[in-house]
Amino acid sequence: MSKQIVILGAGPAGLMAAWEFNQAGYQVTILEREEFVGGMCATQTFQGEKGEYRFDYGGHRFITKNPKLLQFIDDLMTDDLLYAERTSVIRFKGRTYNYPLAIGNLLRNAPISLLAGAAIDLVFKLPFQKRPSEQSTSNFAEWIETRFGTTLYKNFFEGYTGKLWGIDPRQLSADWASQRISLLDLKDVARRLIPTRGATPRTYAKKYRYPKLGFGQMYTKLADKLQAQGVTIVRGANITALEQGRDDLKNKSRIDAVTYELNGETFSVNCDHVVGTIPLPVVCKLTGFDSGLTYRSLRFFNMPMDIENVSQNTWQYLSDPELIGTRLQEPRRRSPFMAPKGQTSVMIEIPCNKGDDVWHMDNDKLLKRVKQDLDHLGVPDVSTGEFFTTYTEYAYPMMDVSYNAKRERAITHLNQFGNLVMTGRQGTFRYIFTDTAMEMGLMAAEGIIKGEDNRRQIFDHRNEKTVIEVQSIMDDKKTPEDKHVA
Ligand SMILES: Cc1cc2nc3c(=O)[nH]c(=O)nc-3n(C[C@H](O)[C@H](O)[C@H](O)COP(=O)(O)OP(=O)(O)OC[C@H]3O[C@@H](n4cnc5c(N)ncnc54)[C@H](O)[C@@H]3O)c2cc1C
């Protein structure tokens, strides 16, 4: 009899694990809390007066350095995969800067006081400063200041980071900086002054893949394929308990069954193995352990606009602390099919904590606030009068200075269950991109199929202390013109 696998969550990691198990002939059931698949990579459709609009949960793009994964996505999506070019800017104190920061652009746009401060940092301070090692426990602020100088930190990082995470950047782990900042240091910024072949810095992927009908299209297609091949996906299933038992042969604890609620009724499914892609602290709690790990949430403000283009920018980073959002996005910059012909839309990512004032802010009050901010940013007031908001509770694993120790305790706790493999962004409590979550899903299935315990490798997968988006295998020269958008 084939083994019964239960996968918790139908996001990218869960679906990829299901794919691998299905190929190997295993019985797979995926339990998903939402009515849709794709997790944070899903796309919502909004029927407006002027037609259909699509909004991701925070605009996504697909980049990877894994040729096999890219081939998998290409085969899955065929003609529905477009190529888009990323244009990002930083909006700060009424000025607009290129992102990532480039000296030429800084020289043209920044006020003299900022330039003077950055120059003093570059020439007189940074060369003499002791840089904390990647392994040391330095915090985000320290990491940035010792690489970019205090002036750039104060101007471009402090306010934005404080707003995004809701904590003082000195309380934030340096891990976030080392994996997320697209330039290595101020010298790297300076190097960009000198025109070289291929002006894109080595740490920045400019072109990316994007599905025609929104990022989520990849996962609805994958889920359809899985279901056609016999995988069971239970939507609307909220996992409420993990029944613990004992594996006497291995002398280890195990999960015997997973309990979930669906339409007010309680169900239970027996399992040989469990793959958990739902948040690590949630699984800890379901097995009686309080990890102390938390998440930063996002509320998305989505609004159709009665105009063809708002700007040419895919992302606008909103650094001013007084603006409510952290990023302003225009979905049709990724695919023209995200809004009806001649129309566009905007989406603003608003950081919050579940249950706080922003999370609960009444829609009309939020609309007023957003309109005020858009006006400040010079976006014309041409909305169709329609808007809606969505939420992501588990947007960012809270990487404060104490998170690593808590995470390790959570991992140790869950390792007692011999048949439970945690994987994906939520399951491993990591700030990772979709491609890495998909790879982790495959790894989880491979380990179980081969009978190998690769749980530590999954937790550490692509844990390089460098920028995650360093290299995309996307080759500019191979970009087919007919698929190129924006
Ligand atoms: C604002 C934002 C922008 C991003 N941009 C990019 C980008 O441009 N490119 C990129 O590659 N990545 C991006 N990411 C990261 C990407 O979204 C994640 O890496 C990816 O979604 C991780 O997949 P996952 O399957 O591990 O987790 P998830 O997508 O979170 O899937 C977990 C699933 O578990 C389900 N679940 C949770 N709790 C329960 C429960 N109790 N019972 C049942 N089901 C449950 C959830 O509903 C969800 O479907 C971005 C993330 C955010 C927040």
The ligand as an ORCA input file, in Angstrom:
! r2SCAN-3c Opt
* xyz 0 1
  C       5.064     41.580      0.256
  C       5.799     40.368     -0.253
  C       6.430     40.409     -1.485
  C       7.122     39.297     -1.953
  N       7.722     39.367     -3.177
  C       8.356     38.291     -3.680
  C       8.934     38.338     -4.984
  O       8.903     39.359     -5.675
  N       9.535     37.210     -5.457
  C       9.588     36.059     -4.735
  O      10.112     35.067     -5.244
  N       9.064     35.995     -3.490
  C       8.452     37.069     -2.940
  N       7.892     37.006     -1.689
  C       8.057     35.760     -0.905
  C       7.032     34.671     -1.278
  O       5.728     35.158     -1.087
  C       7.281     33.449     -0.392
  O       8.628     33.065     -0.488
  C       6.409     32.240     -0.730
  O       5.057     32.561     -0.691
  C       6.682     31.137      0.276
  O       5.913     30.007     -0.021
  P       5.490     28.984      1.131
  O       4.732     27.895      0.465
  O       6.678     28.632      1.918
  O       4.544     29.843      2.119
  P       3.118     30.504      1.860
  O       3.028     31.071      0.506
  O       2.854     31.421      2.994
  O       2.118     29.256      1.961
  C       1.723     28.709      3.200
  C       0.297     28.188      3.061
  O      -0.144     27.624      4.306
  C      -1.493     27.990      4.533
  N      -1.795     27.945      5.982
  C      -1.306     28.724      6.980
  N      -1.834     28.383      8.160
  C      -2.669     27.334      7.930
  C      -3.494     26.519      8.765
  N      -3.593     26.673     10.096
  N      -4.217     25.520      8.181
  C      -4.130     25.314      6.841
  N      -3.374     26.049      6.009
  C      -2.645     27.053      6.545
  C      -1.561     29.409      3.974
  O      -2.908     29.798      3.697
  C      -0.704     29.286      2.710
  O      -1.457     28.915      1.588
  C       7.206     38.115     -1.168
  C       6.571     38.078      0.085
  C       5.883     39.185      0.554
  C       5.217     39.131      1.895
*
